[in-house]
Amino acid sequence: MSPRILGSTTKRILNQLRHDHRTVGLLVIVPILLLTLLYFMFKNEALLPGQPSTFDRIGLIMLGVFPFVIMFLITSIAMLRERTTGTLERLLTTPMGKLDLLFAYGIAFGIAAAIQASIAAGVAYWLFDLDTAGSTSLVILIAIANAVLGVALGLFCSAFARTEFQAVQFMPIVVIPQFLLCGLFVARDQMAGWLQAISDALPMSYAVEALQQVGAHADATDTLWRDLGIVVGCVVVALTLAAATLRRRSP
């Protein structure tokens, strides 16, 4: 990779994001609105003394899930536009390498995810009194890793879509099964054996488990670092698969 090309490409992507007001709204405002809805859903919940609230449990996990879902959607559509408008074809005729482009997307959307996660976590902790045993910084770190995973999967899936509508159709295939089987609704060890096997193969399951570790333990645990390592490993695999789809169509 070339540091100069990587830097200029990252800057180009960030500028595109900055001027796309609807995308900025999706990144920043939508998670806050959804957290607000979630908070008021459980605001009047009757709790026994010492029992954690449902919002503390679900809200914490949503801080990691929102970046994954949103980044997957934005990235798959953004890369599809690069392909269909011929921008990708032109870029691949320049000295830019595949890794320059892929890592530029990862860095740019990672920065966007850091901003998004910081704002959403600030609202959850200081406005809605989200209570976790672990630190906010660990929540933000896991959210960023999950967002970059969404970026990598979005880059890969965009290769199989010809229109933006087709890109969105990958959400029920890639995102929703992970959301249902991540352990949010039913503990993974209580699922049927074949569902648990599928859940164990899905990266979001480990991101959710890492967030649950933050909620339950004041210090970072070995399980948290293991789960975070698995998520990062899945990012590398997804980026490798995405690189295989970046080919010039013309000689």
C-alpha positions in Angstrom: 0.0 0.0 0.0 1.0 3.6 -0.6 0.5 5.9 2.4 -0.1 8.8 0.1 -2.7 7.1 -2.0 -4.3 5.6 1.1 -4.5 9.0 2.7 -5.9 10.7 -0.3 -8.5 8.0 -0.9 -9.6 8.1 2.7 -10.0 11.9 2.5 -12.1 11.5 -0.7 -14.4 9.0 1.0 -14.8 11.2 4.1 -15.6 14.2 1.9 -18.2 12.2 0.1 -19.8 11.3 3.5 -19.6 14.8 4.8 -21.5 16.2 1.8 -24.2 13.5 1.9 -26.5 14.9 4.5 -28.9 11.9 4.4 -26.0 9.6 5.1 -24.8 11.8 8.0 -28.4 11.7 9.4 -28.5 8.0 9.1 -25.2 7.7 10.9 -25.8 10.1 13.7 -29.5 10.8 14.2 -31.1 7.4 13.5 -29.2 5.5 16.3 -30.2 8.3 18.8 -33.8 8.1 17.8 -33.9 4.3 18.0 -32.2 4.4 21.5 -34.8 7.0 22.6 -37.6 4.7 21.4 -36.0 1.8 23.2 -35.5 3.8 26.4 -39.2 4.9 26.6 -40.4 1.3 25.8 -38.9 0.1 29.1 -39.0 3.4 31.1 -41.9 2.3 33.3 -40.7 -1.3 33.6 -41.3 -2.7 37.1 -38.0 -4.1 38.6 -37.1 -6.0 41.7 -34.4 -4.4 43.9 -31.0 -5.0 42.4 -32.4 -6.3 39.1 -30.9 -4.8 36.0 -33.3 -3.1 33.6 -34.1 -4.4 30.2 -32.8 -1.2 28.7 -29.4 -1.7 30.3 -29.2 -5.2 28.7 -30.6 -4.4 25.2 -29.4 -0.8 24.9 -25.8 -1.9 25.5 -26.0 -4.5 22.7 -27.7 -2.1 20.3 -24.7 0.3 20.7 -22.8 -2.4 18.9 -25.5 -3.7 16.5 -26.4 -0.3 15.1 -23.0 0.5 13.6 -22.8 -2.9 12.0 -26.2 -2.6 10.3 -25.8 1.0 9.2 -22.3 0.6 7.9 -23.2 -2.6 6.0 -26.1 -0.7 4.3 -24.1 2.5 3.5 -21.0 0.7 2.3 -22.7 -1.8 0.0 -24.6 1.0 -1.7 -21.5 3.3 -1.9 -19.3 0.6 -3.4 -22.1 -0.4 -5.8 -22.2 3.2 -7.0 -18.4 3.1 -7.5 -18.9 0.0 -9.7 -21.9 1.1 -11.7 -20.7 4.7 -12.4 -17.3 3.4 -13.7 -15.4 5.1 -10.8 -14.0 1.7 -9.6 -12.9 0.9 -13.2 -11.0 4.2 -13.5 -9.5 3.8 -10.1 -8.1 0.4 -10.9 -6.3 1.9 -13.9 -4.3 4.1 -11.6 -1.4 3.1 -9.3 -4.0 2.6 -6.5 -4.0 -1.0 -5.3 -6.9 -3.0 -4.1 -5.7 -2.8 -0.5 -5.4 1.0 -0.7 -9.1 1.2 -1.7 -10.3 -1.3 0.8 -8.3 0.0 3.7 -9.4 3.6 2.8 -13.0 2.5 3.1 -12.2 0.7 6.4 -10.4 3.8 7.9 -13.0 6.3 6.6 -16.0 4.4 7.9 -14.1 3.4 11.0 -13.7 7.2 11.8 -17.4 7.7 11.0 -18.2 4.7 13.3 -16.1 6.2 16.1 -18.0 9.4 15.9 -21.3 7.6 15.7 -20.6 5.3 18.6 -19.3 8.1 20.8 -22.4 10.2 20.3 -24.8 7.2 20.8 -22.9 6.0 23.9 -22.9 9.6 25.3 -26.7 9.8 24.8 -27.2 6.3 26.3 -24.9 6.8 29.3 -25.5 10.4 30.3 -29.1 11.0 29.1 -30.7 7.6 29.5 -28.5 6.5 32.4 -27.3 3.3 30.8 -25.6 1.3 33.6 -22.7 -1.1 32.8 -20.0 -2.6 35.0 -17.3 -2.0 32.3 -16.1 1.2 30.7 -17.6 3.2 27.9 -14.4 3.1 26.0 -14.6 -0.7 25.6 -18.2 -0.3 24.3 -17.0 2.2 21.7 -14.0 0.0 20.7 -16.3 -3.0 20.2 -18.8 -0.9 18.2 -16.0 0.4 15.9 -14.8 -3.2 15.3 -18.4 -4.3 14.5 -18.8 -1.3 12.2 -15.7 -2.2 10.2 -17.0 -5.7 10.0 -20.2 -4.3 8.4 -18.0 -2.3 6.0 -16.0 -5.3 5.0 -19.2 -7.4 4.4 -20.8 -4.6 2.6 -17.8 -4.3 0.3 -18.0 -8.0 -0.5 -21.8 -8.2 -1.0 -21.9 -5.2 -3.3 -20.1 -7.3 -5.9 -23.2 -9.5 -6.3 -25.7 -6.6 -6.8 -26.5 -4.7 -9.9 -28.8 -2.1 -8.4 -29.2 -0.4 -5.0 -32.4 -2.3 -4.4 -30.5 -5.6 -4.9 -27.8 -4.4 -2.5 -30.5 -3.7 0.2 -31.8 -7.2 -0.4 -28.7 -8.7 1.1 -29.7 -7.4 4.6 -32.2 -10.2 5.2 -29.5 -12.7 4.2 -26.4 -11.3 5.9 -27.7 -9.0 8.7 -31.0 -10.3 10.1 -29.9 -13.9 10.8 -26.9 -12.6 12.8 -29.3 -10.3 14.7 -31.7 -13.1 15.5 -29.0 -15.6 16.5 -26.5 -13.4 18.3 -27.9 -14.2 21.8 -29.9 -11.1 22.3 -33.3 -12.8 22.3 -32.3 -16.3 23.4 -29.1 -17.3 25.1 -26.9 -19.2 22.6 -26.5 -22.2 24.9 -30.3 -22.6 25.1 -30.8 -22.8 21.3 -31.3 -26.0 19.4 -28.0 -27.6 18.5 -28.0 -26.8 14.8 -29.0 -23.1 15.6 -26.2 -22.9 18.1 -23.7 -24.2 15.5 -24.9 -21.5 13.0 -24.7 -18.9 15.8 -21.1 -19.9 16.6 -20.1 -19.3 13.0 -21.6 -15.7 12.9 -19.3 -12.9 13.9 -22.0 -10.7 15.5 -22.4 -13.4 18.1 -18.9 -12.7 19.4 -19.4 -8.9 19.3 -22.6 -9.3 21.4 -20.8 -11.6 23.8 -18.0 -9.1 24.2 -20.6 -6.3 24.9 -22.2 -8.6 27.5 -18.8 -9.0 29.1 -18.6 -5.2 29.4 -22.0 -5.1 31.0 -21.2 -7.8 33.6 -17.5 -7.1 34.5 -15.7 -4.0 35.6 -12.4 -5.0 33.9 -11.8 -6.4 30.4 -12.0 -10.2 30.5 -10.1 -12.8 28.5 -13.4 -13.8 26.9 -13.9 -10.1 25.8 -10.4 -10.0 24.1 -11.0 -13.4 22.5 -14.3 -12.3 21.1 -12.9 -9.0 19.9 -10.0 -10.9 18.2 -12.5 -13.2 16.4 -14.4 -10.1 15.1 -11.2 -8.6 13.9 -10.2 -11.9 12.2 -13.6 -12.0 10.5 -12.9 -8.4 9.2 -9.6 -9.6 7.7 -11.4 -12.6 6.0 -14.2 -10.4 4.7 -11.7 -7.8 3.3 -9.8 -10.6 1.6 -13.0 -11.9 0.0 -13.9 -8.3 -1.0 -10.5 -7.8 -2.6 -11.2 -10.9 -4.8 -14.3 -9.1 -6.2 -12.3 -6.0 -7.2 -11.5 -6.7 -10.8 -11.3 -4.6 -13.9 -13.9 -5.5 -16.6 -11.8 -4.1 -19.4 -8.2 -5.0 -20.3 
